[in-house]
Amino acid sequence: MRRTDGIALACVAGLLGWFAAATPALASPLGDDMNTVLPFSGPGGDGPSMVSTNPAGLMRLPWGWYLHIEGLGRADQYQIRRELTDPLDGSTSTRSHNDTPLSWGTSISFVIASRRASVAFRGPHVAPAQRSPTGAALDPFANNSQLQTISWAGGAVSIAPISRLLIGVLVELTQTRARLRFATDTALMAGRDPLTGLGSQCGGERCGLEHPQAMSAIDIDVSSRDVNWAFTLGTQLRLGNASWLGLSYRIPPGGFSSDVVLSGDATIASAPRDGDISTATSARVKLYMPHWLTLSYSTQLRPTLTGLVDLRLSYNERAGDYDIRLFGNGYPEDRGWLNRYSGLRDAMRLSFGVERADTGQRLIAGGRLTFDSGATSKANLAPTRLEPPSLTLAAAARLRITPYVVFELDYGLRAYRPTNVTRSNYDPSDAIACQDSGYDYTRAACGKFRDGFAIGAGAGDYERYTHLLRASLRLTLR
């Protein structure tokens, strides 16, 4: 490849990356997980994608200059049927969430690999992530909400202090944005009140739970105002001549405290039965990001065949919690705190893979099987928190077009365990019980009411499948 061609391709890739970063692309509170389940990209590998998972692996690249461009896509298929039981009269109804939201992203890295040290410069990195299904226009759970974390720029360095030991670090400059849309059931909040509660009238019929006439919509648009740094620390140790042991640790935006503060605006629309009057306020949202610790092992099974095992521990207990404060423009301070508790738990991910070693062949392939213990317990499942145990099967093919150009295509299918929830922590009856107690927060029902579990019914049937797609191009510039 001529040097001028490489420079032109680099310029085009940079423009595409900046465009993608400016386009809405979602990131889950659980973070970017695509590189931990697709072949040729785990934290024990040696390709340019190691910039994200374990930067120490950059030292294993052949000496040269590389431009690595990735296009990423994700589709989440949801089939959800919630069962609503009125806590006053026991009447039942259902709500369905059948949707397949799409998200996409891109990543661009420029790597210089040498004998003494390898360095990488990363442009805008936008990772696709799962999106909650779009529910009714007025839904107590998030309706088409968006959480986006963009790594605007990053730099990594990898060195070998001794012949068998590699260490590396990635530093990123990030920005987090959130668009949160949900609704409050004013009839449920009024409880037993005969004029505005569950038994009151909505358009000539009994309101009950989640009646469109009684739902007050909230639309929050916030972003981080300060610079947020994120770090990935990694090391790889060579065991013998053909085995590697890797360890990496991800420190998310917000550092060890994991909290990111977002500021912006919000609009609160009163329920249609109350006039559908909009009020503009200021908003501040504090949320938490997970930490990851990953252990990896790879070994040569045959001269051209590599086997690998990855174990990732994700610390999620506070990840995804939203501490929402609304204030200003006449909005009552005593109504301005809204907590949306994530209900997530720590999770384990175990991945097994077999990959053809890249020794310059025209075509190689690889596959992976990944088990995830799930970040959501059965009682905490909800349309916005659907992370039960899952199994992912992925395959990849890598084509060497010329000695300087390599194209790779990866696909993964993740199947989550279908779950029927009969006893959910998301229970509207807790709102009534808390009101009946005079808001006695020593009671369990009031604790759930305060933490945002009493906003709607979580009981029902949940199914989900995720499709992961990655297309990448690696150019050897020198």
C-alpha positions as CSV (number, residue, x, y, z in Angstrom):
1,M,0.0,0.0,0.0
2,R,1.3,3.4,-0.9
3,R,1.8,5.9,1.9
4,T,-0.5,8.4,0.3
5,D,-3.3,5.8,0.1
6,G,-2.9,5.1,3.9
7,I,-3.0,8.8,4.7
8,A,-6.2,9.3,2.6
9,L,-7.9,6.3,4.3
10,A,-6.9,7.6,7.7
11,C,-8.5,11.0,7.0
12,V,-11.7,9.4,5.7
13,A,-11.8,7.1,8.8
14,G,-11.4,10.1,11.1
15,L,-14.3,12.0,9.5
16,L,-16.5,8.9,9.8
17,G,-15.6,8.5,13.5
18,W,-16.4,12.1,14.4
19,F,-19.7,11.8,12.5
20,A,-20.6,8.6,14.5
21,A,-19.7,10.3,17.8
22,A,-22.1,13.1,17.0
23,T,-24.9,10.7,16.2
24,P,-27.1,9.2,19.1
25,A,-25.6,5.9,20.0
26,L,-26.4,4.2,23.3
27,A,-24.3,2.8,26.0
28,S,-25.6,0.7,28.8
29,P,-24.7,1.3,32.4
30,L,-23.1,-2.1,32.1
31,G,-20.7,-0.7,29.6
32,D,-19.2,-1.9,26.3
33,D,-19.2,-5.7,26.2
34,M,-18.8,-6.5,22.5
35,N,-15.0,-7.1,22.7
36,T,-15.4,-9.7,25.5
37,V,-17.7,-12.1,23.5
38,L,-16.5,-11.8,19.9
39,P,-13.5,-13.8,18.5
40,F,-10.1,-12.3,17.9
41,S,-10.7,-9.5,20.5
42,G,-10.6,-10.9,24.1
43,P,-8.2,-9.4,26.7
44,G,-5.7,-12.2,26.1
45,G,-5.2,-11.4,22.4
46,D,-2.7,-9.4,20.4
47,G,-4.6,-7.3,17.9
48,P,-5.3,-3.5,17.7
49,S,-8.7,-4.1,19.4
50,M,-6.8,-4.8,22.6
51,V,-6.6,-1.1,23.1
52,S,-10.0,-1.4,24.8
53,T,-9.7,-4.7,26.7
54,N,-6.0,-5.1,27.6
55,P,-3.6,-2.5,26.2
56,A,-0.6,-4.7,27.3
57,G,-1.3,-6.9,24.2
58,L,-0.2,-4.2,21.9
59,M,3.4,-5.3,22.5
60,R,2.7,-8.6,20.8
61,L,1.9,-7.0,17.4
62,P,4.6,-7.3,14.7
63,W,6.6,-4.1,14.4
64,G,4.8,-1.6,12.2
65,W,2.2,1.1,11.9
66,Y,-1.5,0.1,11.9
67,L,-4.8,1.8,11.3
68,H,-7.7,-0.2,12.8
69,I,-11.3,0.8,11.9
70,E,-14.4,-0.9,13.3
71,G,-18.1,-0.6,12.5
72,L,-20.3,-2.0,15.3
73,G,-23.9,-2.9,15.3
74,R,-26.4,-4.3,17.8
75,A,-30.1,-5.3,17.8
76,D,-32.0,-6.3,20.9
77,Q,-35.2,-8.3,20.5
78,Y,-37.7,-7.9,23.3
79,Q,-40.9,-9.8,24.0
80,I,-42.3,-8.7,27.3
81,R,-45.8,-9.0,28.8
82,R,-46.4,-7.3,32.1
83,E,-49.3,-8.2,34.4
84,L,-50.9,-5.4,36.2
85,T,-52.9,-6.1,39.4
86,D,-54.8,-3.1,40.9
87,P,-53.8,-3.0,44.6
88,L,-57.3,-1.7,45.6
89,D,-59.8,-3.8,43.8
90,G,-57.6,-6.7,42.4
91,S,-58.6,-6.1,38.8
92,T,-56.0,-7.2,36.2
93,S,-54.7,-6.0,32.8
94,T,-51.6,-6.5,30.7
95,R,-49.0,-4.3,29.0
96,S,-46.8,-5.5,26.1
97,H,-43.4,-4.4,25.0
98,N,-42.5,-6.1,21.7
99,D,-39.7,-4.2,20.1
100,T,-36.3,-4.6,18.4
101,P,-34.3,-1.4,18.9
102,L,-31.1,-0.9,17.0
103,S,-27.9,0.8,17.9
104,W,-24.5,1.2,16.3
105,G,-21.1,2.7,16.7
106,T,-17.5,3.0,15.5
107,S,-13.9,2.8,16.8
108,I,-10.7,4.1,15.2
109,S,-7.2,3.4,16.5
110,F,-3.7,4.2,15.1
111,V,-1.0,1.9,16.5
112,I,2.8,2.1,16.3
113,A,4.3,-1.2,17.4
114,S,8.1,-1.3,18.0
115,R,10.6,-3.3,20.0
116,R,10.9,-0.9,22.9
117,A,7.3,0.2,23.3
118,S,4.0,0.2,21.5
119,V,1.7,3.2,21.5
120,A,-1.9,3.7,20.3
121,F,-3.9,6.8,19.6
122,R,-7.7,6.3,19.6
123,G,-10.1,8.7,18.0
124,P,-13.8,8.9,18.9
125,H,-15.0,5.6,20.2
126,V,-18.7,5.1,20.3
127,A,-19.9,1.6,21.4
128,P,-23.4,0.3,20.7
129,A,-25.2,-1.1,23.7
130,Q,-28.5,-2.5,24.6
131,R,-31.5,-0.3,24.5
132,S,-34.7,-0.7,26.5
133,P,-37.8,-1.4,24.4
134,T,-40.1,1.5,23.4
135,G,-43.2,1.2,25.5
136,A,-46.4,3.2,25.5
137,A,-46.0,7.0,25.1
138,L,-46.7,7.3,28.8
139,D,-44.9,4.4,30.6
140,P,-43.7,4.3,34.2
141,F,-40.5,2.6,33.0
142,A,-38.1,4.3,30.7
143,N,-39.6,4.9,27.3
144,N,-36.9,5.0,24.6
145,S,-34.4,6.5,27.0
146,Q,-30.8,7.0,26.0
147,L,-27.6,6.8,27.9
148,Q,-24.5,7.6,25.8
149,T,-20.8,7.6,26.8
150,I,-18.4,8.8,24.1
151,S,-14.6,8.4,24.4
152,W,-13.6,11.5,22.4
153,A,-9.9,10.6,22.5
154,G,-7.6,8.1,24.1
155,G,-4.0,7.1,24.3
156,A,-2.4,3.8,25.3
157,V,1.2,2.6,25.8
158,S,2.6,-0.9,26.3
159,I,6.1,-1.9,27.4
160,A,7.9,-5.1,28.3
161,P,10.0,-4.4,31.4
162,I,11.3,-8.0,31.2
163,S,11.1,-10.4,28.3
164,R,8.1,-12.4,29.5
165,L,6.1,-9.6,31.1
166,L,4.0,-6.9,29.3
167,I,2.2,-4.0,30.9
168,G,0.0,-1.4,29.4
169,V,-2.4,1.4,30.2
170,L,-5.2,3.2,28.3
171,V,-6.3,6.7,29.3
172,E,-9.5,8.1,27.8
173,L,-11.3,11.5,27.8
174,T,-15.0,10.8,28.0
175,Q,-18.3,12.6,28.0
176,T,-21.6,11.1,29.2
177,R,-25.1,12.1,28.0
178,A,-28.5,10.9,29.0
179,R,-32.0,11.4,27.7
180,L,-34.4,9.9,30.2
181,R,-38.1,9.6,29.4
182,F,-40.6,8.1,31.7
183,A,-44.0,8.8,33.3
184,T,-45.4,9.0,36.8
185,D,-48.8,7.4,37.6
186,T,-50.5,10.2,39.4
187,A,-53.5,8.0,40.3
188,L,-51.1,5.5,42.0
189,M,-49.3,8.3,43.8
190,A,-52.7,9.6,45.1
191,G,-53.6,6.1,46.3
192,R,-57.0,5.9,47.9
193,D,-58.0,9.5,47.3
194,P,-61.5,9.3,45.9
195,L,-61.0,12.3,43.6
196,T,-57.5,11.6,42.2
197,G,-56.5,8.1,43.2
198,L,-56.8,4.7,41.6
199,G,-60.6,4.6,42.0
200,S,-61.2,8.1,40.5
201,Q,-62.4,8.8,37.0
202,C,-60.2,9.0,33.9
203,G,-62.2,10.0,30.8
204,G,-65.4,8.5,32.1
205,E,-63.9,5.2,33.4
206,R,-62.1,4.1,36.5
207,C,-58.4,5.1,36.4
208,G,-56.7,2.0,37.9
209,L,-53.1,1.4,37.1
210,E,-51.2,3.2,34.3
211,H,-54.2,4.8,32.7
212,P,-53.0,7.2,29.9
213,Q,-55.1,10.0,31.3
214,A,-53.4,9.8,34.7
215,M,-49.8,9.6,33.5
216,S,-47.5,12.6,34.0
217,A,-44.6,12.5,31.4
218,I,-41.0,13.5,32.4
219,D,-38.4,14.2,29.8
220,I,-34.8,14.8,31.1
221,D,-31.9,15.9,28.8
222,V,-28.5,16.1,30.7
223,S,-24.8,15.7,30.0
224,S,-21.5,15.8,31.9
225,R,-20.1,19.4,32.1
226,D,-16.7,18.3,33.4
227,V,-14.0,16.1,31.9
228,N,-14.3,12.5,32.9
229,W,-11.3,10.3,32.7
230,A,-11.5,6.5,32.3
231,F,-8.6,4.1,32.6
232,T,-7.8,0.5,31.6
233,L,-4.8,-1.2,33.2
234,G,-3.5,-4.4,31.8
235,T,-0.7,-7.0,32.0
236,Q,0.2,-10.2,30.2
237,L,2.7,-12.8,31.3
238,R,4.1,-15.4,28.9
239,L,4.1,-18.9,30.3
240,G,6.4,-21.1,28.2
241,N,6.7,-20.4,24.5
242,A,3.0,-20.5,23.5
243,S,0.9,-19.6,26.5
244,W,-0.2,-16.2,27.9
245,L,-1.9,-15.2,31.1
246,G,-3.6,-11.8,31.1
247,L,-5.1,-9.5,33.7
248,S,-6.9,-6.2,33.1
249,Y,-8.9,-3.8,35.2
250,R,-11.3,-1.2,33.9
251,I,-11.8,2.0,35.9
252,P,-14.9,3.8,34.4
253,P,-15.7,7.5,34.1
254,G,-16.0,8.8,37.6
255,G,-12.9,7.0,38.8
256,F,-13.0,4.7,41.9
257,S,-16.1,6.4,43.2
258,S,-17.8,5.5,39.9
259,D,-20.2,8.4,40.1
260,V,-20.8,10.8,37.2
261,V,-22.9,14.0,37.6
262,L,-24.9,15.2,34.6
263,S,-26.6,18.6,34.4
264,G,-29.2,20.0,32.0
265,D,-32.9,20.6,31.5
266,A,-36.2,18.7,32.1
267,T,-39.8,19.1,31.0
268,I,-42.6,17.8,33.2
269,A,-46.0,17.5,31.6
270,S,-49.0,17.1,33.9
271,A,-51.4,14.2,33.3
272,P,-53.9,14.8,30.5
273,R,-56.7,14.7,33.0
274,D,-54.9,17.6,34.8
275,G,-54.6,19.7,31.7
276,D,-51.4,18.4,30.1
277,I,-49.5,21.5,31.1
278,S,-45.7,21.5,30.6
279,T,-43.2,23.0,33.1
280,A,-39.6,23.5,32.3
281,T,-37.1,22.9,35.1
282,S,-33.4,22.3,35.6
283,A,-32.2,18.8,36.2
284,R,-29.2,17.1,37.8
285,V,-28.6,13.4,37.5
286,K,-26.0,11.3,39.3
287,L,-25.3,7.8,38.0
288,Y,-22.8,5.1,38.6
289,M,-20.7,3.0,36.3
290,P,-19.4,-0.6,36.7
291,H,-15.8,-1.7,37.3
292,W,-14.5,-4.8,35.4
293,L,-11.7,-7.2,36.4
294,T,-10.8,-9.7,33.6
295,L,-8.5,-12.8,33.8
296,S,-7.5,-14.4,30.5
297,Y,-5.5,-17.4,29.4
298,S,-4.5,-18.4,25.9
299,T,-2.4,-21.3,24.7
300,Q,-1.4,-23.0,21.4
301,L,-3.4,-26.2,20.9
302,R,-1.7,-26.9,17.6
303,P,0.8,-25.0,15.5
304,T,-1.9,-22.9,13.9
305,L,-4.7,-23.2,16.5
306,T,-5.2,-21.2,19.7
307,G,-7.5,-22.0,22.6
308,L,-8.5,-19.4,25.2
309,V,-10.5,-18.8,28.3
310,D,-11.6,-15.4,29.7
311,L,-13.2,-14.8,33.1
312,R,-14.7,-11.3,33.7
313,L,-16.0,-10.1,37.0
314,S,-18.3,-7.1,36.7
315,Y,-19.0,-5.0,39.8
316,N,-22.5,-3.7,39.1
317,E,-24.1,-3.2,42.5
318,R,-24.5,0.6,42.1
319,A,-24.2,0.7,38.3
320,G,-27.3,2.2,36.6
321,D,-28.7,3.9,39.7
322,Y,-30.2,7.2,38.8
323,D,-30.3,9.9,41.5
324,I,-32.5,12.5,39.8
325,R,-33.0,16.1,41.1
326,L,-35.4,18.5,39.5
327,F,-35.5,22.1,40.6
328,G,-36.2,25.7,39.6
329,N,-38.9,27.6,37.7
330,G,-41.5,27.1,40.4
331,Y,-41.1,23.4,40.6
332,P,-41.7,22.4,44.3
333,E,-38.4,21.3,45.9
334,D,-40.1,18.6,48.0
335,R,-41.2,16.9,44.7
336,G,-37.8,17.3,43.0
337,W,-36.1,14.1,44.0
338,L,-36.7,11.0,41.9
339,N,-34.7,7.8,42.5
340,R,-34.5,5.1,39.9
341,Y,-32.8,2.1,41.6
342,S,-31.1,-0.3,39.2
343,G,-31.5,-3.5,41.1
344,L,-28.4,-4.8,39.4
345,R,-26.0,-7.2,41.0
346,D,-22.4,-8.3,40.4
347,A,-22.0,-10.7,37.6
348,M,-19.5,-13.2,36.2
349,R,-18.8,-13.9,32.5
350,L,-16.9,-17.1,31.4
351,S,-15.9,-17.4,27.7
352,F,-14.3,-20.3,25.8
353,G,-12.8,-19.8,22.4
354,V,-10.9,-21.5,19.6
355,E,-9.2,-19.4,16.9
356,R,-6.9,-20.0,14.0
357,A,-3.6,-18.4,14.6
358,D,-2.8,-15.5,12.2
359,T,0.5,-16.4,10.5
360,G,-0.3,-14.6,7.2
361,Q,-2.9,-17.0,5.8
362,R,-5.5,-15.6,3.4
363,L,-8.4,-16.7,5.4
364,I,-8.8,-17.7,9.1
365,A,-11.8,-18.2,11.4
366,G,-12.6,-18.4,15.1
367,G,-15.5,-19.1,17.5
368,R,-16.5,-18.4,21.1
369,L,-19.0,-19.6,23.6
370,T,-19.8,-17.3,26.5
371,F,-21.9,-17.8,29.7
372,D,-23.0,-14.8,31.7
373,S,-24.5,-15.3,35.2
374,G,-26.7,-12.2,34.7
375,A,-26.8,-8.8,36.4
376,T,-30.5,-8.9,37.3
377,S,-32.1,-11.2,39.8
378,K,-35.5,-12.6,38.9
379,A,-37.4,-10.4,41.3
380,N,-35.7,-7.2,39.9
381,L,-36.5,-7.9,36.2
382,A,-38.2,-5.0,34.4
383,P,-38.3,-3.7,30.8
384,T,-35.4,-1.4,31.6
385,R,-33.4,-4.0,33.7
386,L,-33.5,-7.2,31.7
387,E,-30.2,-8.9,32.3
388,P,-30.9,-12.5,33.3
389,P,-28.4,-15.3,32.7
390,S,-27.4,-15.7,29.1
391,L,-25.5,-17.8,26.6
392,T,-23.7,-16.2,23.6
393,L,-22.4,-18.1,20.5
394,A,-20.1,-16.1,18.2
395,A,-18.1,-16.7,15.0
396,A,-15.7,-14.7,13.0
397,A,-13.8,-14.8,9.7
398,R,-10.7,-12.8,8.8
399,L,-9.7,-12.2,5.2
400,R,-6.3,-10.9,4.1
401,I,-7.1,-8.9,1.0
402,T,-3.5,-7.9,0.4
403,P,-0.4,-8.2,2.6
404,Y,-1.3,-4.8,4.0
405,V,-5.1,-5.0,4.2
406,V,-7.1,-7.3,6.5
407,F,-10.9,-7.4,6.7
408,E,-12.8,-9.1,9.5
409,L,-16.5,-9.9,10.1
410,D,-17.9,-11.1,13.4
411,Y,-21.4,-12.1,14.5
412,G,-22.7,-13.2,17.9
413,L,-26.1,-14.3,19.1
414,R,-27.0,-14.0,22.8
415,A,-30.0,-15.8,24.2
416,Y,-31.2,-14.7,27.6
417,R,-33.0,-17.2,29.8
418,P,-36.8,-16.8,29.4
419,T,-38.3,-15.8,32.7
420,N,-41.7,-15.7,34.3
421,V,-41.9,-13.4,37.2
422,T,-44.7,-13.9,39.7
423,R,-43.2,-12.1,42.7
424,S,-41.5,-8.9,41.7
425,N,-39.9,-6.1,43.7
426,Y,-41.5,-3.7,41.2
427,D,-44.9,-3.8,43.0
428,P,-47.4,-0.9,43.0
429,S,-49.0,-2.2,46.2
430,D,-45.9,-1.0,48.0
431,A,-46.9,2.6,47.2
432,I,-50.4,2.1,48.7
433,A,-48.9,0.3,51.8
434,C,-46.4,3.2,52.3
435,Q,-49.2,5.8,52.0
436,D,-51.3,3.8,54.5
437,S,-48.5,3.8,57.0
438,G,-48.2,7.6,56.9
439,Y,-44.9,7.3,54.9
440,D,-43.1,5.5,57.7
441,Y,-39.7,4.8,56.1
442,T,-38.8,2.2,58.7
443,R,-41.2,-0.1,56.8
444,A,-40.0,-2.2,53.9
445,A,-42.8,-0.9,51.6
446,C,-41.7,2.7,52.1
447,G,-38.1,1.7,51.4
448,K,-39.1,0.3,48.0
449,F,-41.3,3.4,47.4
450,R,-38.3,5.7,48.0
451,D,-36.0,3.6,45.8
452,G,-38.3,3.7,42.8
453,F,-39.6,0.1,43.0
454,A,-43.2,1.1,43.4
455,I,-43.5,2.9,40.1
456,G,-45.2,0.1,38.1
457,A,-45.7,-3.7,37.9
458,G,-42.7,-5.9,37.1
459,A,-44.6,-9.3,37.2
460,G,-45.0,-11.0,33.8
461,D,-43.1,-12.9,31.1
462,Y,-39.7,-11.7,29.7
463,E,-37.8,-12.9,26.6
464,R,-34.8,-11.3,25.0
465,Y,-32.2,-12.0,22.2
466,T,-29.3,-9.8,21.2
467,H,-27.5,-9.8,17.8
468,L,-24.0,-8.4,17.7
469,L,-22.2,-7.5,14.5
470,R,-18.7,-6.1,13.9
471,A,-16.9,-5.3,10.7
472,S,-13.3,-4.2,10.9
473,L,-10.5,-3.2,8.6
474,R,-6.8,-3.2,9.5
475,L,-4.4,-1.4,7.4
476,T,-0.6,-1.8,7.7
477,L,0.8,1.6,6.8
478,R,4.5,0.8,7.4
